[in-house]
Amino acid sequence: MEVRIKEAEAGGTLAQRKTTDGSYVMKDAVVLEYQTPSGELVKLRAPIEGVVTFDRAVKKGAEMVQDMLIARIEPCQHAIVIKDMCATCGRDLREKDGRAGQRREDSTANVSMIHHVPELIVSDDLAKQIGSADLKNILVSRKLVLLVDLDQTIIHTTNRPFKVDPKHGDIYTYKMFGTEYHTKLRPYTHEFLKHMSGLFEMHIITYGQRQYAHKIAEIIDPKKTLFAQRIMSRDELFSAQHKTRNLKALFPCGDQLIVIIDDRADVWQFSEALIQVKPYRFFKEVGDINAPIGGNKDGIPPVDIEDDAEHDRTLEHVERLLVNVHTNFYNYYDETQEIRDVKVVISYIKKQVLRGLVIVLSGVVPLGVKSENSEAYRLCVQFGATVADQVTEQTTHLIAVRWGTTKVMNACKLHIPIVTPHWLYASVEKFLKADEKEFELTKDSKPPDGRPLGSRIIPELTSIDAMKKETIAAMEHEVDEVLSEDDDSDEESEAVLKRRLNGGDGSGGEDDEIEKELAMKRARWEREGNFDTPEEDVQDYENQSSGLDNDEFCEDIYDDMSRIAGENYQEITCEDESCDVPYNEEEDEEIEDMAALIERQVSHDE
């Protein structure tokens, strides 16, 4: 219903509104006051109850003319609902004696946008309005959005008995649910979060329960300046297996500004926005205590600590990469005034790591799994390499776990580098191609143990609002053109950095100090080349088990291999005298891979 100025009310001047735009009013409630030509103050009342939307022309001091539109009053659409009660009109929408969600009236609210209050939902239109405003604020502050996982990404937690040694810093002990917990922060966590807060709006997304998530937040962000209330726990997640389903609710205007760091790719459905990190393990024989359904379960014996856990430098590599992503995004934005999807920027940077390499896998793919669905294949492709089935003259690297296979023999004849899977994982960890000599496979090499990044098998290759390959390729080409342009000098590069940092939100203070520190780091990384860091020891990735369940299964496979090979198996020597590699001309590649995987499993079990 429209509320307009009648003839008798014309000629006055609007004094003030008596209700806010979008509020719910009852019939005969005062909507505004105006002053007549004689100076009398008159109240204009609502003819019906409903939600008031004022016309833009209704401002203090405006002249009241006949038939002037004052406001529209519409029935409440229940656009904001909390626990089945409308936040606008206050009406209880739940059926009598009904359960949560059982409503007697329709509501347009269906989007949960507040991390820790999933019961608060809003309409699609309102969600988009809020999301659009958030998007503008992020761009104005020259930030991106960073979703941070907790367990095995920046912390490691155990609820087993553990004697805290004072020489190990950043270990916190606390009680929850009647149990004592110990949490170890990954080295460089405090510095990493402080630095990233100047470039990203950070959110915690974890499968830990709400009380646990907020306890960890108190530890890493006691002043609530890094994450504030942007904490999403298992209690708020829509899915027990994937974290992606909440993103459309949290970011209704799109995920083009989102970057994710997590030790698992499967829970994000292998999104291109993910920067997968090496799982952090401080307490031995303890995995992710908050892993989603299907994760590994641990017993209750006391735990020791991992020998190299205190020397982990993963977050330093991740920081370098995130600064690179942020810089590339805003360089492109400044030149084109277009918002380029961060997934394209990350994909571009990933593909530079193994760009131009042709890789063959041997004994790496689990039994019964297609090569293209394996972890190793996915990482090779994501980081720019081409994966081939057979060793040829075009092959640049052979990734193998066992010496003596036909592929190893062929690679040796062609003098192709033969490396263990750790070479691939080390390259992925640093976003820099690792030195092949450090991961060379030899006769004396032992089968790799442990577990690699994420999950071995890709159930479904879907990303957040996945784009077509042609679209990504075209966008990457455009990004390539922009990012490949060299600066005239180091001084010009640093000047651009200073200008970018000075274009922040102007809040000054601690944020400025963080940005200056990051600017100096980035300038140093640029001078060293492609955001590289000084040479250092490459930490081995922990390889995931091959998927063989137990010793009995291994024995069955050995029996099958013996039956298939029969008495025809004969070991002969390579024709190349410089290559002392035994092989069988008729040996089946599948049998070789099975043997390699069994050897890995037996070694791991021992």
C-alpha positions in Angstrom: 0.0 0.0 0.0 1.3 3.5 -0.9 1.1 6.3 1.6 0.8 9.7 -0.2 0.2 13.3 0.9 -3.4 14.3 0.7 -4.6 17.7 -0.4 -5.3 18.9 3.1 -1.7 17.9 4.2 0.0 19.7 1.3 2.1 22.8 1.9 3.9 21.6 5.0 7.5 20.8 5.6 8.8 17.4 6.7 10.1 17.6 10.3 11.4 14.1 11.0 10.8 10.4 10.5 9.5 8.5 13.5 10.4 5.0 12.3 13.3 3.6 10.4 13.3 2.3 6.9 12.4 -1.4 6.7 10.9 -1.5 10.2 7.6 -3.1 11.0 4.8 -0.8 12.2 1.3 -1.4 13.6 -1.8 0.3 12.3 -2.1 4.0 13.4 1.6 4.0 14.4 3.3 7.4 13.8 5.4 7.2 10.6 6.6 10.8 10.4 6.0 14.3 11.6 5.6 17.4 9.4 5.0 21.1 10.1 2.1 22.9 8.6 2.4 26.5 7.0 1.0 27.8 10.3 3.8 26.1 12.3 1.7 23.3 13.8 3.4 20.0 14.2 1.3 17.2 12.7 1.8 13.4 12.9 1.3 11.2 9.9 0.0 7.7 10.9 0.2 4.3 9.1 -3.1 3.2 7.6 -2.2 -0.5 8.0 0.4 -2.6 9.7 3.4 -3.8 7.7 7.0 -3.1 6.7 7.7 0.5 5.9 9.9 1.5 2.9 10.4 5.3 2.7 10.7 7.0 -0.7 14.1 8.5 -1.4 12.6 12.0 -1.6 11.4 11.9 2.0 14.1 13.9 3.9 14.1 16.4 6.7 13.0 19.8 5.4 11.4 18.4 2.2 8.3 20.3 1.0 5.0 18.3 1.3 3.2 18.5 -2.0 -0.1 16.9 -2.9 0.1 13.3 -4.0 3.7 13.1 -2.9 4.8 9.5 -2.2 5.8 9.1 1.4 6.3 5.4 1.8 5.1 1.9 0.9 3.8 -0.4 3.6 3.8 -4.1 2.6 3.0 -7.3 4.5 6.1 -8.8 6.3 7.9 -11.3 4.1 9.8 -12.7 7.2 13.1 -11.9 5.5 15.1 -12.3 8.8 14.3 -15.3 10.9 16.0 -16.7 14.0 14.8 -19.9 15.6 11.6 -19.8 13.6 10.8 -16.3 14.9 10.6 -13.3 12.5 13.2 -10.7 13.5 11.2 -8.0 11.7 7.6 -8.4 12.9 8.3 -10.7 15.9 5.8 -13.3 14.8 6.3 -16.9 15.9 6.4 -18.9 12.7 6.7 -22.4 14.1 3.7 -24.7 14.2 2.2 -25.4 17.6 4.1 -28.2 19.2 6.2 -28.4 16.0 9.9 -29.0 15.7 12.5 -26.5 14.5 11.8 -25.6 10.8 8.2 -26.7 10.9 6.4 -23.4 10.2 2.8 -22.4 9.9 3.7 -19.4 7.6 5.9 -19.2 4.6 9.2 -17.2 4.9 11.6 -15.9 2.3 14.5 -16.5 4.7 16.6 -19.5 3.8 20.3 -18.4 3.9 22.5 -18.7 7.0 25.2 -16.0 6.8 26.5 -15.8 10.4 29.2 -18.4 11.2 28.4 -19.2 14.8 24.6 -18.5 14.6 23.2 -20.9 12.0 19.7 -20.4 13.4 19.8 -16.9 12.0 18.7 -17.0 8.3 17.9 -14.3 5.8 16.2 -14.1 2.4 18.2 -14.5 -0.9 17.7 -10.8 -1.7 18.9 -9.6 1.6 21.8 -12.1 1.6 22.9 -10.7 -1.8 22.6 -7.1 -0.5 24.8 -8.0 2.5 27.2 -10.0 0.3 27.5 -7.1 -2.2 28.4 -4.7 0.6 30.9 -7.1 2.1 32.5 -7.5 -1.3 32.9 -3.8 -1.8 34.4 -3.4 1.7 37.0 -6.1 1.0 38.0 -4.5 -2.2 38.2 -1.1 -0.7 40.4 -2.4 2.1 42.5 -4.2 -0.6 42.1 -7.6 1.0 41.1 -11.1 0.0 39.3 -13.8 2.0 41.3 -16.6 3.6 39.6 -19.7 5.0 41.9 -21.4 7.6 41.6 -25.0 8.7 42.8 -25.8 12.2 43.8 -29.4 12.8 47.0 -30.5 11.1 47.1 -27.2 9.2 48.2 -24.7 11.9 47.8 -26.9 15.0 48.1 -30.5 16.2 46.0 -31.7 19.1 45.9 -34.9 21.2 43.8 -36.0 24.1 46.2 -38.8 25.1 48.5 -38.6 28.1 51.5 -36.3 27.4 54.1 -34.8 29.6 54.8 -31.3 28.5 58.5 -30.4 28.1 59.2 -26.7 28.7 61.7 -26.7 25.9 58.9 -27.2 23.4 57.1 -23.9 23.0 53.6 -23.1 22.0 52.0 -26.2 23.7 48.7 -25.4 25.4 47.0 -27.7 27.9 43.3 -27.3 28.7 40.2 -29.4 29.7 37.0 -29.9 27.7 34.2 -32.4 28.1 36.0 -33.8 31.2 39.2 -34.6 29.2 42.6 -33.0 29.1 43.8 -31.8 25.7 47.2 -30.7 24.5 47.5 -28.5 21.5 50.8 -27.6 19.7 50.9 -24.7 17.4 52.8 -25.2 14.1 56.0 -23.2 14.0 55.6 -19.7 12.7 51.8 -19.7 13.4 51.6 -16.4 15.3 53.8 -14.6 12.8 51.9 -16.1 9.9 48.5 -15.1 11.1 49.6 -11.6 12.1 51.1 -11.0 8.6 48.1 -12.4 6.7 45.6 -10.3 8.7 46.9 -7.3 6.8 46.1 -8.9 3.4 43.2 -11.2 4.1 39.9 -11.2 6.0 40.4 -14.5 7.8 37.8 -17.1 8.8 38.2 -20.4 10.7 36.5 -23.4 9.1 37.0 -26.6 11.1 35.4 -30.0 11.7 36.1 -29.5 15.4 33.1 -29.0 17.7 32.0 -25.4 18.5 33.6 -25.3 22.0 36.9 -26.7 20.7 37.0 -24.3 17.8 36.4 -21.3 20.0 39.0 -22.5 22.5 41.6 -22.7 19.8 40.6 -19.3 18.6 41.2 -17.9 22.1 44.7 -19.4 22.0 45.7 -18.1 18.6 43.6 -14.9 18.7 43.2 -13.8 22.3 42.3 -10.2 21.4 39.9 -11.2 18.7 41.6 -9.0 16.1 42.4 -11.7 13.6 39.2 -13.8 13.3 36.7 -11.9 15.5 33.6 -14.1 15.4 34.3 -15.5 12.0 34.5 -19.1 13.3 32.6 -22.0 11.7 32.7 -25.4 13.5 31.3 -28.8 12.9 28.1 -27.7 14.6 27.4 -25.1 11.9 28.6 -27.0 8.8 25.9 -28.3 6.5 27.8 -31.5 5.6 29.7 -34.0 7.6 32.0 -34.7 4.7 32.5 -31.4 2.7 33.0 -27.8 3.7 32.0 -26.4 0.4 28.3 -26.4 1.0 28.5 -23.5 3.4 30.3 -21.1 1.1 27.3 -20.0 -1.0 25.6 -19.1 2.3 28.6 -17.2 3.7 29.4 -15.5 0.4 26.2 -15.2 -1.7 27.8 -12.9 -4.2 30.4 -15.5 -5.2 33.7 -17.1 -4.1 36.0 -15.2 -6.5 37.9 -13.6 -3.6 38.3 -16.8 -1.5 41.6 -18.6 -0.8 41.7 -21.8 1.3 44.5 -23.4 3.3 43.9 -26.9 4.5 45.8 -30.2 4.8 43.0 -32.1 3.0 41.7 -31.5 -0.5 38.8 -34.0 -0.4 36.8 -32.0 2.1 36.9 -29.0 -0.3 36.0 -31.3 -3.3 39.5 -30.5 -4.8 38.7 -26.8 -5.3 41.1 -24.7 -7.3 40.9 -22.2 -4.5 42.7 -24.6 -2.2 46.3 -24.3 -1.2 46.9 -27.7 0.3 49.6 -27.8 3.0 51.7 -30.6 4.4 49.8 -32.1 7.4 51.5 -31.1 10.7 52.1 -33.9 13.1 53.8 -33.1 16.4 52.3 -35.9 18.6 53.4 -39.3 17.2 50.7 -41.8 16.1 48.0 -39.1 16.4 46.2 -37.9 13.3 43.4 -35.4 13.0 41.2 -35.9 16.1 38.4 -33.9 14.4 38.6 -35.7 11.0 35.3 -36.0 9.2 33.4 -39.2 8.9 35.6 -41.9 7.5 38.8 -40.5 9.0 41.3 -42.6 10.8 40.7 -43.6 14.5 43.4 -43.7 17.1 43.8 -45.7 20.3 44.7 -44.2 23.7 48.3 -45.1 24.5 50.6 -42.2 25.6 52.3 -40.3 22.8 55.8 -39.1 22.0 56.6 -36.3 19.6 57.8 -36.3 16.0 61.5 -35.7 15.7 61.3 -32.9 13.0 58.1 -31.2 14.1 59.9 -28.3 15.6 61.7 -27.5 12.4 58.7 -27.4 10.2 58.7 -24.3 7.8 55.5 -25.0 5.9 53.8 -21.8 7.0 56.7 -19.7 5.7 56.3 -21.2 2.3 52.5 -20.7 2.5 53.0 -17.0 3.5 55.2 -16.4 0.5 52.6 -18.0 -1.8 49.7 -16.0 -0.3 51.6 -12.7 -0.7 52.2 -13.7 -4.3 48.5 -14.5 -4.9 47.4 -11.2 -3.2 49.9 -9.1 -5.2 49.0 -10.7 -8.6 45.3 -10.3 -7.9 45.5 -6.6 -7.2 48.1 -5.9 -9.9 45.5 -7.2 -12.4 42.7 -5.4 -10.7 44.6 -2.1 -10.8 45.3 -2.4 -14.5 41.9 -3.7 -15.7 39.5 -2.6 -12.9 38.1 -6.2 -13.2 37.7 -8.7 -10.5 39.7 -11.8 -11.6 38.7 -15.0 -9.9 41.4 -15.9 -7.3 41.1 -19.6 -8.4 42.6 -18.6 -11.8 45.5 -16.7 -10.1 46.2 -19.7 -7.9 46.0 -22.1 -10.9 48.4 -19.9 -12.9 50.9 -19.9 -10.1 50.6 -23.6 -9.5 51.2 -24.4 -13.2 54.5 -22.6 -13.2 56.0 -25.1 -10.7 56.2 -28.2 -13.0 55.5 -26.4 -16.3 56.8 -28.2 -19.4 57.6 -31.5 -17.6 56.3 -34.9 -18.9 56.0 -37.3 -16.0 55.4 -41.0 -15.9 54.1 -42.8 -12.7 55.3 -46.3 -11.7 53.9 -48.1 -8.7 52.4 -44.9 -7.3 48.7 -45.4 -8.2 46.7 -47.6 -5.7 45.3 -50.9 -6.9 41.9 -50.7 -8.6 42.2 -46.9 -9.1 42.3 -45.2 -12.5 45.5 -43.2 -12.9 43.7 -39.9 -13.5 41.8 -40.3 -10.2 45.0 -40.7 -8.0 46.5 -38.1 -5.8 49.9 -38.1 -7.7 48.2 -37.6 -11.1 46.0 -34.8 -9.8 49.0 -32.9 -8.3 51.1 -33.4 -11.4 48.4 -31.9 -13.6 47.5 -29.1 -11.2 51.1 -28.0 -11.0 51.6 -27.8 -14.8 53.0 -31.2 -15.8 51.8 -33.6 -18.4 51.3 -37.2 -17.3 52.1 -40.0 -19.8 51.5 -43.7 -19.6 54.8 -44.9 -21.0 58.4 -43.8 -20.8 59.5 -42.2 -24.1 62.2 -39.8 -25.3 59.8 -37.0 -24.4 59.6 -38.1 -20.8 61.4 -35.7 -18.4 60.8 -37.5 -15.1 59.8 -41.0 -13.8 58.2 -41.1 -10.4 58.6 -44.6 -9.0 58.6 -46.4 -5.7 60.4 -49.6 -6.7 63.7 -50.3 -8.5 63.7 -52.9 -11.2 60.5 -52.3 -13.1 60.3 -52.0 -16.9 59.6 -48.3 -16.7 62.6 -47.8 -14.5 64.7 -49.8 -16.9 63.5 -47.7 -19.9 64.1 -44.5 -18.0 67.6 -45.6 -17.1 68.4 -46.4 -20.7 67.2 -42.9 -21.8 69.0 -41.2 -18.9 65.8 -39.8 -17.5 65.7 -38.7 -13.9 64.1 -41.3 -11.6 62.7 -39.9 -8.4 60.6 -41.0 -5.5 57.1 -39.6 -4.9 58.6 -37.4 -2.2 60.0 -35.2 -5.0 56.5 -34.4 -6.2 55.3 -33.7 -2.6 58.3 -31.5 -1.8 57.6 -29.5 -5.0 54.0 -29.1 -4.1 54.8 -28.1 -0.5 57.0 -25.2 -1.5 55.4 -24.4 -4.8 58.9 -24.7 -6.2 60.4 -27.6 -8.2 62.5 -29.7 -5.9 66.1 -30.8 -6.6 65.9 -34.3 -8.2 69.2 -35.4 -6.7 67.7 -35.2 -3.2 64.9 -37.6 -4.1 66.7 -39.9 -6.6 65.5 -43.5 -6.7 68.3 -46.1 -6.5 68.7 -49.8 -6.0 69.2 -49.2 -2.3 66.1 -46.9 -1.9 63.6 -48.1 0.6 59.9 -48.0 -0.3 58.4 -44.6 0.8 56.2 -44.8 3.9 53.8 -42.4 5.5 51.0 -40.6 3.7 50.9 -37.9 1.0 48.8 -34.8 0.9 45.0 -35.2 1.2 43.2 -38.2 -0.1 44.5 -40.7 -2.7 41.3 -41.1 -4.7 39.2 -38.3 -6.1 35.5 -39.2 -5.7 34.3 -36.3 -7.8 36.3 -33.6 -9.4 34.1 -30.6 -8.6 35.3 -27.2 -7.4 33.4 -24.3 -5.9 31.2 -23.2 -8.8 33.6 -25.0 -11.2 34.3 -23.2 -14.5 34.8 -24.9 -17.9 38.3 -25.7 -18.9 38.1 -23.4 -21.9 37.1 -20.5 -19.6 39.9 -21.2 -17.2 42.4 -21.5 -20.1 41.3 -18.2 -21.6 41.4 -16.4 -18.2 44.8 -17.9 -17.4 46.1 -16.6 -20.8 44.9 -13.1 -19.9 46.5 -13.3 -16.5 49.7 -14.7 -18.0 50.0 -11.6 -20.2 49.5 -9.2 -17.3 51.7 -11.1 -14.8 54.5 -11.7 -17.3 55.3 -8.0 -17.7 58.6 -7.2 -16.1 59.1 -4.0 -14.0 61.7 -1.6 -15.2 63.7 -1.9 -12.0 63.6 -3.1 -8.4 63.0 0.5 -7.3 59.8 0.7 -9.4 58.6 -2.7 -8.1 59.0 -1.5 -4.5 57.3 1.8 -5.3 54.3 -0.1 -6.6 54.3 -2.0 -3.4 54.4 1.1 -1.3 51.6 2.6 -3.4 49.5 -0.5 -3.0 50.0 -0.7 0.7 49.2 3.0 1.1 45.9 2.4 -0.6 44.6 0.4 2.3 41.7 1.3 4.5 43.7 4.1 6.2 43.3 2.7 9.6 47.0 3.0 10.3 48.5 1.6 13.5 49.4 -2.1 13.7 48.1 -3.0 10.3 50.4 -0.5 8.6 53.4 -2.0 10.4 52.3 -5.5 9.2 52.0 -4.3 5.7 55.4 -2.6 5.7 57.0 -5.8 6.9 55.2 -7.8 4.2 56.3 -5.3 1.6 59.9 -5.7 2.5 59.6 -9.4 2.4 57.9 -9.4 -0.9 60.6 -7.1 -2.4 63.3 -9.5 -1.2 61.4 -12.5 -2.7 61.1 -10.6 -6.0 64.8 -9.8 -6.1 65.5 -13.5 -5.5 63.3 -14.5 -8.3 59.6 -15.6 -8.5 59.1 -15.1 -4.8 61.8 -17.8 -4.1 63.3 -18.4 -0.8 66.9 -19.4 0.1 68.0 -23.0 -0.5 67.1 -25.2 2.4 66.5 -28.9 3.2 63.3 -30.1 1.7 61.1 -31.8 4.2 59.7 -35.2 3.1 56.0 -35.5 2.7 54.4 -38.4 4.6 53.0 -40.7 1.9 49.5 -42.1 2.4 49.2 -45.9 2.6 48.4 -47.7 -0.6 45.0 -48.8 0.6 45.8 -52.4 1.3 44.0 -53.3 4.4 46.0 -56.1 6.1 48.7 -58.7 5.8 46.2 -61.4 4.6 45.2 -59.2 1.7 48.8 -58.7 0.8 49.4 -62.5 0.9 46.4 -63.0 -1.4 47.8 -60.6 -3.9 51.2 -62.3 -3.8 49.4 -65.6 -4.5 47.6 -64.1 -7.4 50.8 -62.7 -8.8 52.5 -66.1 -8.6 49.6 -67.7 -10.3 49.6 -65.1 -13.1 53.3 -65.1 -13.6 53.7 -68.9 -13.4 57.0 -70.4 -14.3 57.5 -68.1 -17.3 59.0 -65.3 -15.2 62.7 -65.0 -16.0 65.1 -62.3 -14.9 67.4 -61.0 -17.6 69.8 -58.1 -17.9 69.4 -54.8 -19.7 71.3 -54.7 -23.0 72.8 -51.4 -22.0 75.9 -52.5 -20.0 75.9 -49.2 -18.1 72.5 -49.9 -16.8 72.6 -52.8 -14.4 68.8 -53.3 -14.1 67.2 -56.8 -14.1 64.0 -57.0 -16.1 61.6 -59.3 -17.9 60.6 -58.5 -21.4 57.1 -60.0 -21.0 56.6 -58.7 -17.5 53.1 -57.2 -17.0 53.1 -53.5 -15.8 50.1 -54.1 -13.6 51.9 -56.9 -11.7 54.9 -54.5 -11.2 52.7 -51.8 -9.8 50.9 -54.3 -7.5 54.3 -55.6 -6.2 55.5 -52.0 -5.6 52.4 -51.1 -3.7 52.6 -54.3 -1.6 56.2 -53.6 -0.8 55.2 -50.1 0.4 52.4 -51.4 2.5 54.5 -54.1 4.1 57.3 -51.6 4.9 54.8 -49.2 6.3 53.2 -51.9 8.5 56.5 -52.9 9.9 
